[in-house]
Amino acid sequence: MFSVPGVSGILNRGGGHKIKGTVVLMRKNVLDFNSVADLTKGNVGGLIGTGLNVVGSTLDNLTAFLGRSVALQLISATKPLANGKGKVGKDTFLEGIIVSLPTLGAGESAFNIQFEWDESMGIPGAFYIKNYMQVEFYLKSLTLEDVPNQGTIRFVCNSWVYNTKLYKSVRIFFANHTYVPSETPAALVGYREEELKNLRGDGKGERKEHDRIYDYDVYNDLGNPDHGENFARPILGGSSTHPYPRRGRTGRYPTRKDQNSEKPGEVYVPRDENFGHLKSSDFLAYGIKSLSQYVLPAFESVFDLNFTPNEFDSFQDVRDLHEGGIKLPTEVISTIMPLPVIKELFRTDGEQVLKFPPPHVIQVSKSAWMTDEEFAREMVAGVNPCVIRGLQEFPPKSNLDPTIYGEQTSKITADALDLDGYTVDEALASRRLFMLDYHDVFMPYIRRINQTYAKAYATRTILFLRENGTLKPVAIELSLPHPAGDLSGAVSQVILPAKEGVESTIWLLAKAYVVVNDSCYHQLMSHWLNTHAVIEPFIIATNRHLSALHPIYKLLTPHYRDTMNINALARQSLINADGIIEKSFLPSKHSVEMSSAVYKNWVFTDQALPADLIKRGVAIKDPSAPHGLRLLIEDYPYAVDGLEIWAAIKTWVQEYVSLYYARDDDVKPDSELQQWWKEAVEKGHGDLKDKPWWPKLQTIEELVEICTIIIWTASALHAAVNFGQYPYGGFILNRPTSSRRLLPEKGTPEYEEMVKSHQKAYLRTITSKFQTLVDLSVIEILSRHASDEVYLGQRDNPHWTSDSKALQAFQKFGNKLKEIEEKLARKNNDQSLSNRLGPVQLPYTLLHPNSEEGLTCRGIPNSISI
């Protein structure tokens, strides 16, 4: 390490003992990537590049931080003033630029600083920082060396610091020590409480870019009634009709036509939740925005110009998206090619050809996706493996209110089912019958959906567990609302498996209707609602009530990184009125409203994987079995791998929590912890606050379960339902997202077409060509890992805590995950486990903890960052 000569601390002279420090920060122009304008100019800076070398003109830029530009003041943790708060040292300014420091990451710059400090000041435990420049910077850390009787003290900051005049109080950071409130050094108590008060704000006014305030609001910004009735959307949250988790409050102005709806536009998130790392996930997430605003309109123009046929004519046409590419007009190519997202995500091998990468599901076999075994296998080892449930009664019944929807019991009969020699009663008794049930969730919306371009059914799929451990679909029920009205019940037809003739095409189409429903449920419920949306209230409550010094804050916050920002982007471009989801998924304008209906039945404690498996009837309690559960489908890759990850997370949480809470009586008096949980339940999930299943947070066991559920949801559950989207769904024939016509009736031209060509019948029914381009473009981004992703069992800073016992427990957690990964890899090589590879020969790796960057179909990031 050495300093640049001639630029040193002329302002920091004085006697007394000096404490040497190193400040690491990042300049704004290294990180400033938060606009689509940058994308369209191709200004990706160092995001996908090599970072920053501190030479030449860059050095000149860094000297701006010297002089009286940035001031720090140490705060004592042990020596209080008369008011009880720790003594505050003198303003101290940055000195020399450190040109060479081995631990510097890409884009980071380091500075020397020397504080005047003597014994009368005690031990530093916090510091103030004031930025007198007009431009903000990203403060990474402060490290103090040779502190008397302490050695090194580290402050992990990771925060944007704006001009000090923009803040109501001076910015403060604490050392990386960990204290429950009652054990906080007395001199820091006041500072700890003040900082939380600052983060809560006063709930008033429109939030500004520099704000760090966390507060709650309902989803009242998905529509824009000012643009007409077609753009109005119901407010989600704050009512029994449309309950929903809360999102971060922005305080934007209301629309003109509806004072309760917020005007869409740039969405505020607390500044440190905004992508501010040198991350390629910034690039990927803002790629979604550029897709929405630039690429998709360009695609639309291609079809308006009739440059390319509006329909696929054969399955080979679909494969050509990945093999030969799709031809686009020169003007369209010239519009979209400057966008980095296009250069990164699509392959171009000619002037006018755009080519998508081949999805994993067709890399070995081009047609195995069509088999019944693969159709069923993806319910336990695909991208949406958490819906299938055990069938408890036959025929299946509905939970819809019969006073509104009439008789909705299934019309499937026992004698229609081929159960390999079992009777229905025998199959039920031996727990061999399972169901993928999309009847109740879709039926209330089918009439409305079918009034749009889309045509859909409510579906039930019955599956039989064979002796070899694979699942066999034995019947699909397609149901529509009765033409005479909802009270007349459902009109249903039962489709049975067939291998040849027109019946085989009808069976293929029936499977497509099921997969369309599964794709929509996956995207809106399993993915968006059950991970992204339900986690945001916990993020808000954590930042409002748990100090950075709190052990549970340190445990949970790595699993929150970037989630509020990606959720805000989703409200702008993905789930908004006429956004990407509405354009390419079946329920169109009813999409997010449907997720509100599902949220009515969401139960926090059922998000624990063991509880979920038991509730769905795919596992039973068995103290003698691994993890205390016996799986009824033994070869259930998501459940088998998930239980390993769940158990590892829970063990880590138990060991960590035990360091700070020795007895149940330690949990109740923790004021921050109790306020955190109270507000997360009563405000963050306020529409469900009176449900009896909420843990009371009175015991260590409850605290462990709560934290394990939050970490599991944000990491492993999200990984399981996210990173397989393109590997399985990038081939639209395997996972269509929309259906455009019902089963053809005999005597119609569509029926004759179905008789002649199963391919044309299938292609005219599922996702259109334009919708396919939209869908593939988005899910390819969503399925990618960033180059500097932080995975489960890792932290982005090794000094996240000064507690050596916590660090040892975390190391043990990381080692356990490596063991699990090796164990799971061995399972994929076990030929007796047919569901781990399936006919498509795609091994189940979505819950393998680590990954390379890109489209890998594996890896569990710490948080929901894409």
Residue pairs with C-beta under 8 A, 6 or more apart in sequence:
1 98
1 100
1 101
2 98
2 99
2 100
3 95
3 96
3 97
3 98
3 99
3 112
4 59
4 96
4 97
4 99
7 63
7 66
7 95
7 96
7 97
8 95
8 96
8 112
9 93
9 95
9 96
9 112
9 113
9 114
11 67
11 68
11 93
12 92
12 93
12 95
12 113
12 114
12 116
14 90
14 116
15 116
16 116
16 117
16 118
17 116
17 117
17 118
17 119
17 148
18 114
18 115
18 116
18 117
19 74
19 114
19 115
19 117
19 124
19 144
19 145
19 146
19 147
20 112
20 113
20 114
20 144
20 145
20 146
21 72
21 112
21 113
21 114
21 115
21 142
21 143
21 144
21 145
22 98
22 101
22 110
22 111
22 112
22 113
22 141
22 142
22 143
22 145
23 70
23 72
23 94
23 110
23 111
23 113
23 139
23 141
23 142
24 101
24 104
24 108
24 109
24 110
24 111
24 139
24 140
24 141
24 142
24 143
25 65
25 108
25 109
25 111
25 137
25 138
25 139
25 140
26 107
26 108
26 109
26 137
26 138
26 140
26 278
27 61
27 62
27 107
27 109
27 135
27 137
27 138
28 135
28 136
28 137
28 138
29 45
29 61
30 45
30 46
30 52
30 107
30 278
31 107
31 138
31 276
31 277
31 278
32 38
32 45
33 43
33 44
33 45
33 47
33 275
33 282
33 283
33 286
34 274
34 275
34 282
34 286
35 286
36 286
36 289
36 290
36 293
36 294
38 44
38 45
38 286
39 286
39 287
39 289
39 290
39 339
39 340
39 341
40 290
40 294
40 338
40 339
41 338
42 338
42 339
42 340
44 283
44 340
46 52
46 106
46 107
46 278
47 278
47 279
47 280
47 282
47 283
48 280
48 283
48 340
48 344
48 787
50 106
51 105
51 106
51 107
51 278
52 58
52 106
52 107
52 108
52 109
54 62
54 97
54 99
54 109
59 97
59 99
62 97
62 109
63 97
64 133
65 94
65 97
65 109
65 111
65 133
65 137
66 93
66 94
66 95
66 97
66 111
67 93
68 93
68 132
69 93
69 94
69 131
69 132
69 133
70 93
70 94
70 129
70 130
70 131
70 132
70 133
70 137
71 91
71 92
71 93
71 129
71 130
71 132
72 91
72 92
72 93
72 94
72 113
72 115
72 127
72 128
72 129
72 130
72 142
73 88
73 89
73 90
73 91
73 92
73 127
73 128
74 88
74 89
74 92
74 115
74 117
74 121
74 124
74 126
74 127
75 86
75 87
75 88
75 89
75 124
75 125
75 126
75 127
75 128
75 172
75 187
75 188
75 191
76 86
76 87
76 88
76 89
76 121
76 122
76 123
76 124
76 125
76 187
77 86
77 122
77 123
77 124
77 125
77 126
77 175
77 185
77 187
77 188
78 86
78 122
78 123
78 125
78 185
78 187
79 86
79 87
79 120
79 121
79 122
79 187
80 86
80 87
80 186
80 187
81 87
81 88
83 190
84 186
84 187
84 189
84 190
85 187
85 190
85 191
86 122
86 125
86 126
86 185
86 187
86 188
86 191
87 121
87 122
87 187
88 128
89 115
89 116
89 117
89 121
89 124
90 115
90 116
91 130
92 113
92 114
92 115
92 116
93 113
94 111
94 112
94 113
95 111
95 112
95 113
95 114
96 111
96 112
97 109
97 110
97 111
97 112
98 110
98 111
98 112
101 110
104 110
105 278
106 278
107 278
108 140
113 142
115 124
115 144
117 124
119 148
122 187
123 147
123 149
123 150
123 153
124 144
124 147
124 153
124 175
125 174
125 175
125 177
125 185
125 187
125 188
126 155
126 172
126 173
126 174
126 175
126 188
126 191
127 142
127 155
127 172
127 173
128 170
128 171
128 172
129 139
129 161
129 170
129 171
129 172
129 173
130 164
130 170
130 171
131 137
131 161
131 162
131 163
131 164
132 163
132 164
133 163
134 163
136 160
136 161
136 162
136 163
136 210
137 160
137 161
138 158
138 159
138 160
138 161
138 276
139 157
139 158
139 159
139 160
139 161
139 173
140 156
140 157
140 158
141 154
141 155
141 156
141 157
141 158
141 797
141 799
142 154
142 155
142 157
142 173
143 152
143 153
143 154
143 155
144 152
144 153
144 154
144 155
145 151
145 152
146 152
147 153
153 175
154 175
154 176
154 799
154 802
155 173
155 174
155 175
155 176
156 176
156 797
156 799
156 800
157 173
158 272
158 797
159 171
159 173
159 212
159 271
159 272
160 210
160 271
160 272
160 274
160 276
161 171
162 210
162 271
164 170
164 171
166 208
166 210
167 210
168 198
169 194
169 198
172 191
172 194
172 195
173 548
174 188
174 191
174 192
174 547
174 548
174 549
175 802
176 799
176 800
176 801
176 802
177 549
177 801
177 802
177 803
178 549
178 550
178 551
178 554
178 660
178 801
178 802
178 803
178 806
179 185
179 188
179 549
179 550
179 551
180 550
180 551
180 660
180 661
180 666
180 670
180 672
180 673
181 189
181 192
181 547
181 550
181 670
181 671
181 672
182 669
182 670
184 192
184 549
188 549
192 547
192 549
195 547
195 548
196 544
196 545
196 547
196 672
198 212
198 213
199 212
199 213
199 214
199 270
199 543
199 544
200 213
200 214
200 215
200 544
201 211
201 213
201 214
201 215
203 215
203 249
204 251
205 251
206 250
206 251
206 252
206 253
206 268
207 213
207 249
207 250
207 251
207 268
208 268
209 268
209 271
210 271
211 268
211 270
211 271
212 270
212 271
212 272
213 270
214 248
214 270
214 539
214 540
214 543
214 544
215 248
215 249
215 540
215 544
216 246
216 247
216 248
216 249
216 537
216 540
216 683
216 684
216 686
217 237
217 246
217 247
217 248
217 249
217 250
217 262
218 235
218 236
218 237
218 238
218 244
218 246
218 247
219 235
219 236
219 237
219 244
219 247
219 571
219 592
220 235
220 236
220 237
220 260
220 261
220 262
221 250
221 252
221 261
221 262
221 263
221 264
221 267
221 571
221 576
222 233
222 236
222 264
222 571
222 575
222 576
222 577
222 592
223 231
223 232
223 233
223 234
223 261
223 264
223 576
223 577
224 231
224 232
224 255
224 261
224 263
224 264
224 577
225 231
225 232
225 255
225 257
225 258
225 261
226 255
226 256
226 257
226 263
227 577
230 577
230 578
230 589
231 577
231 578
232 257
232 258
232 261
232 577
233 577
233 589
233 592
233 593
234 241
234 242
234 593
234 596
235 242
235 260
235 261
236 242
236 243
236 244
236 592
236 593
236 596
237 243
237 244
237 245
237 246
237 247
237 686
237 687
238 686
238 687
239 687
240 687
242 593
242 596
243 596
243 599
243 600
243 687
243 688
244 533
244 595
244 596
244 599
244 687
245 529
245 533
245 534
245 536
245 537
245 599
245 684
245 685
246 536
246 537
246 540
246 683
246 684
246 685
246 686
247 533
247 536
247 567
247 568
247 571
248 268
248 269
248 270
248 273
248 536
248 540
248 564
248 567
248 568
250 262
250 267
250 268
251 268
252 262
252 263
252 265
252 268
253 262
253 263
254 260
254 261
254 262
254 263
255 261
255 262
255 263
264 571
264 572
264 576
266 572
267 568
267 569
267 571
267 572
268 568
269 564
269 565
269 568
270 543
270 564
273 539
273 562
273 563
273 564
273 565
274 565
275 281
275 282
275 285
275 286
275 562
275 565
277 788
277 796
278 788
279 786
279 787
279 788
279 865
280 786
280 787
280 788
280 853
281 562
281 786
281 789
281 865
281 866
283 340
283 341
283 344
284 341
284 781
284 784
284 786
284 866
285 562
285 565
285 566
285 569
285 781
285 865
285 866
286 341
286 569
287 339
287 340
287 341
287 344
287 345
287 781
288 569
288 573
288 574
288 580
288 778
288 781
288 782
289 569
289 572
289 573
290 339
290 341
291 341
291 573
291 580
291 777
291 778
291 781
292 572
292 573
292 574
292 579
292 580
293 573
294 335
294 336
294 339
295 336
295 339
295 341
295 342
295 777
296 580
296 583
296 774
296 777
298 332
298 335
298 336
299 332
299 770
299 773
299 774
299 777
300 770
301 332
302 308
302 328
302 329
302 332
303 310
303 769
303 770
305 329
307 327
307 328
307 329
308 326
308 327
308 328
308 769
309 769
310 768
310 769
310 770
311 763
311 764
311 768
311 769
312 318
312 763
312 769
312 772
313 760
313 763
314 759
314 760
314 763
315 367
315 733
315 759
315 762
315 763
317 763
318 731
318 732
318 733
318 763
318 772
319 362
319 366
319 731
320 326
321 355
321 356
321 772
321 776
322 355
322 356
322 357
322 358
322 359
322 362
322 730
322 731
323 355
323 358
324 353
324 355
325 347
325 348
325 349
325 350
325 353
325 354
325 355
326 353
326 354
326 355
326 773
327 352
327 353
328 352
328 353
328 354
329 352
330 351
330 352
333 348
333 351
333 352
333 354
336 342
337 343
337 348
341 781
345 777
345 780
345 781
345 784
346 354
346 355
346 356
346 777
347 354
347 355
347 356
347 357
348 354
348 355
349 355
356 730
356 776
356 780
357 726
357 730
357 780
357 855
358 730
359 726
359 727
359 728
359 729
359 730
359 731
359 734
360 727
360 728
360 730
360 842
360 857
361 369
361 727
361 728
361 730
361 731
361 734
361 840
361 842
362 369
362 731
362 734
362 840
363 842
364 840
364 841
364 842
365 839
365 840
365 841
368 374
368 838
368 839
368 840
368 841
369 731
369 733
369 734
369 839
369 840
370 508
371 839
372 472
372 473
372 497
372 511
373 470
373 471
373 472
373 834
373 838
373 839
374 838
374 839
374 840
375 473
375 511
375 514
375 515
376 463
376 470
376 471
376 472
376 473
377 470
377 471
377 834
377 835
377 838
377 839
378 384
378 385
378 728
378 838
379 385
379 387
379 388
379 436
379 463
379 471
379 518
380 388
380 471
380 633
380 635
380 636
380 637
380 638
380 639
380 835
381 636
381 637
381 638
381 835
381 836
381 838
381 844
382 724
382 728
383 522
383 721
383 722
383 724
383 725
383 727
383 728
383 729
383 735
383 846
384 518
384 519
384 521
384 522
384 526
384 721
385 636
385 637
385 638
385 639
385 720
386 526
386 612
386 616
386 638
386 717
386 720
386 721
387 436
387 437
387 518
387 521
387 526
387 616
388 434
388 435
388 436
388 463
388 616
388 618
389 434
389 435
389 437
389 616
389 617
389 618
390 431
390 433
390 434
390 435
390 616
390 617
390 618
390 632
391 428
391 433
391 434
391 435
391 462
391 617
392 428
392 617
393 428
394 412
394 414
394 424
394 428
394 433
395 409
395 410
395 411
395 412
395 413
395 414
396 409
396 410
396 412
396 435
396 437
396 439
396 460
396 462
397 408
397 409
397 410
398 405
398 408
398 409
398 410
398 439
398 440
398 443
399 440
400 408
400 440
400 443
400 444
402 408
404 486
404 487
405 443
405 444
405 486
405 487
405 489
405 490
406 482
406 486
406 487
406 488
406 489
406 490
407 489
407 490
408 439
408 440
408 443
408 479
408 489
408 490
410 439
410 460
410 477
410 492
411 477
411 492
411 493
411 494
412 460
412 462
412 475
412 477
412 494
413 494
414 423
414 424
416 475
416 494
416 496
417 424
417 462
417 464
417 474
417 475
418 464
418 474
418 496
418 497
419 426
419 427
419 432
419 433
419 464
419 474
420 464
420 466
420 467
420 472
422 430
422 432
422 464
424 433
427 433
427 464
431 465
431 632
432 464
432 465
433 462
433 463
433 464
433 465
434 462
434 463
434 464
434 465
434 471
434 618
434 633
435 460
435 461
435 462
435 463
436 459
436 460
436 461
436 463
436 514
436 518
437 460
437 461
438 458
438 459
438 460
438 514
438 517
438 518
438 521
439 458
439 459
439 460
439 477
439 479
440 458
441 458
441 521
441 525
441 594
441 597
441 598
442 449
442 456
442 457
442 458
442 459
442 517
442 594
443 458
443 479
443 481
443 490
444 597
445 587
445 590
445 594
446 456
446 457
446 458
446 479
446 480
446 481
447 481
447 486
448 590
449 455
449 456
449 586
449 587
449 588
449 590
450 456
450 480
452 588
452 589
453 588
453 740
454 586
454 587
454 588
454 738
454 739
454 740
455 739
455 740
455 741
455 742
456 513
456 516
456 517
456 586
456 739
457 478
457 479
457 480
457 513
457 517
457 742
458 478
458 479
458 480
458 490
458 517
459 476
459 477
459 478
459 479
459 513
459 514
459 517
460 476
460 477
460 479
461 473
461 475
461 476
461 477
461 514
462 473
462 474
462 475
462 476
462 477
463 471
463 472
463 473
463 474
464 471
464 472
464 474
465 471
465 472
465 632
465 633
466 472
468 834
469 633
469 634
469 635
469 832
469 833
469 834
469 835
470 635
470 834
470 835
471 633
471 835
473 497
473 511
474 496
474 497
475 494
475 495
475 496
475 497
476 494
476 495
476 507
476 510
476 511
476 513
476 514
477 492
477 493
477 494
477 495
478 492
478 493
478 494
478 495
478 510
478 513
478 743
479 490
479 491
479 492
480 490
480 491
480 492
480 742
481 490
481 491
482 488
482 489
482 490
482 491
483 491
493 743
495 506
495 507
495 510
496 507
497 507
498 504
498 506
498 507
502 754
502 755
504 758
505 754
505 755
505 758
505 761
505 762
506 743
506 754
508 758
508 762
509 743
509 754
509 761
509 762
509 765
510 743
512 736
512 739
512 762
512 765
512 766
513 739
515 734
515 735
515 736
516 586
516 736
516 737
516 738
516 739
516 766
517 586
518 735
519 585
519 586
519 729
519 735
519 736
519 737
520 585
520 586
520 587
520 591
520 594
520 737
522 721
523 581
523 585
523 737
524 581
524 585
524 587
524 591
524 592
524 594
524 595
524 598
525 594
525 595
525 598
526 721
527 718
527 721
527 722
528 570
528 575
528 592
528 595
529 595
529 598
529 599
529 602
530 602
530 607
530 713
530 717
530 721
531 713
531 714
531 717
531 718
531 721
531 722
531 864
532 563
532 566
532 567
532 570
532 718
532 864
533 567
533 595
533 599
534 602
534 607
534 685
534 713
535 560
535 563
535 710
535 713
535 714
535 864
536 563
536 564
536 567
536 684
537 680
537 683
537 684
537 685
538 556
538 560
538 680
538 684
538 710
539 560
539 563
539 564
540 564
540 684
541 676
541 677
541 679
541 680
541 683
541 684
542 552
542 553
542 556
542 557
542 560
542 676
542 680
544 676
544 679
545 672
545 675
545 676
545 679
546 552
546 553
546 556
546 672
546 673
546 676
547 553
547 672
548 554
550 672
550 673
551 656
551 657
551 659
551 660
551 806
552 657
552 673
552 676
552 703
552 707
554 800
554 801
554 806
555 653
555 656
555 657
555 707
555 711
556 707
556 710
556 711
558 790
558 795
558 796
558 800
558 862
558 863
559 710
559 711
559 714
559 715
559 862
559 863
560 714
560 863
561 790
561 862
561 863
561 865
562 863
562 864
562 865
562 866
563 714
563 863
563 864
563 865
566 864
566 865
566 866
572 579
573 579
573 580
574 580
574 581
574 778
575 581
575 582
575 591
575 592
576 582
577 589
580 774
580 778
581 591
581 592
582 588
582 589
582 591
583 771
583 774
584 737
584 738
584 767
584 771
584 774
584 775
584 778
585 591
585 737
585 738
586 737
586 738
586 739
587 594
599 687
599 688
602 688
603 691
603 693
604 685
604 693
604 694
604 695
604 709
605 611
605 693
605 694
605 695
605 705
605 709
606 612
606 615
606 693
607 709
607 712
607 713
607 717
608 646
608 705
608 708
608 709
608 712
609 639
609 642
609 643
609 646
609 712
609 717
610 619
610 627
610 628
610 629
610 643
610 646
613 619
613 629
613 631
613 639
613 643
614 620
614 621
614 629
617 632
618 631
618 632
618 633
618 636
618 639
619 629
619 630
619 631
619 632
619 639
620 629
620 630
620 632
621 628
621 629
621 630
622 628
622 629
622 630
626 643
627 643
627 646
627 647
629 643
631 639
631 640
633 639
633 835
635 833
635 834
635 835
635 836
636 835
637 827
637 833
637 835
637 836
637 844
638 720
638 844
638 846
638 847
640 827
641 824
641 827
641 844
641 846
641 847
641 848
642 716
642 720
642 847
644 820
644 823
644 824
644 847
645 712
645 716
645 792
645 817
645 820
645 847
645 849
645 860
646 708
646 712
646 716
648 813
648 816
648 817
648 820
649 708
649 711
649 712
649 715
649 716
649 792
649 813
650 704
650 708
651 813
651 816
652 809
652 810
652 812
652 813
652 816
653 704
653 707
653 708
653 711
654 704
655 809
655 812
655 813
656 806
656 809
656 810
657 700
657 703
657 704
657 707
658 700
659 803
659 805
659 806
659 809
660 666
661 667
661 670
661 700
661 703
663 700
664 698
664 699
664 700
666 700
667 673
667 697
667 698
667 699
667 700
667 702
667 703
668 674
668 698
673 697
673 703
674 697
677 695
677 697
677 706
681 689
681 694
682 689
688 694
695 702
695 705
695 706
696 702
697 703
697 706
714 862
714 863
714 864
715 792
715 860
715 861
715 862
715 863
716 792
716 847
716 860
718 861
718 864
719 846
719 847
719 859
719 860
719 861
720 846
720 847
722 782
722 783
722 864
722 866
723 783
723 785
723 846
723 851
723 856
723 857
723 858
723 859
724 783
724 846
724 857
725 779
725 782
725 783
726 776
726 779
726 780
726 782
726 783
726 784
726 855
727 783
727 842
727 855
727 857
728 734
728 735
728 842
729 735
729 737
729 775
729 779
730 776
730 779
730 780
730 783
732 766
732 767
732 772
732 775
732 776
733 762
733 766
736 766
736 767
737 767
737 771
737 775
738 766
738 767
738 768
738 771
739 765
739 766
740 764
740 765
740 766
740 768
741 750
741 764
741 765
744 750
744 751
744 753
744 754
744 761
745 751
750 761
750 764
753 760
753 761
753 764
754 761
767 775
780 855
781 866
782 866
783 855
783 857
784 853
784 854
784 855
784 866
785 851
785 852
785 853
785 854
785 856
785 859
785 861
786 853
786 865
786 866
787 853
789 851
789 853
789 859
789 861
789 865
790 796
790 861
790 862
790 863
791 849
791 850
791 851
791 859
791 860
791 861
791 862
792 817
792 849
792 860
792 861
792 862
793 810
793 813
793 814
793 816
793 817
793 818
793 849
794 814
794 862
795 810
801 807
817 849
818 849
820 849
821 848
821 849
821 850
824 845
824 847
824 848
825 848
827 833
827 836
828 836
828 837
828 843
828 844
828 845
830 836
835 844
836 843
836 844
837 843
837 844
842 857
845 856
845 857
845 858
846 857
846 858
847 860
848 858
848 859
848 860
849 859
849 860
850 858
850 859
850 860
851 858
851 859
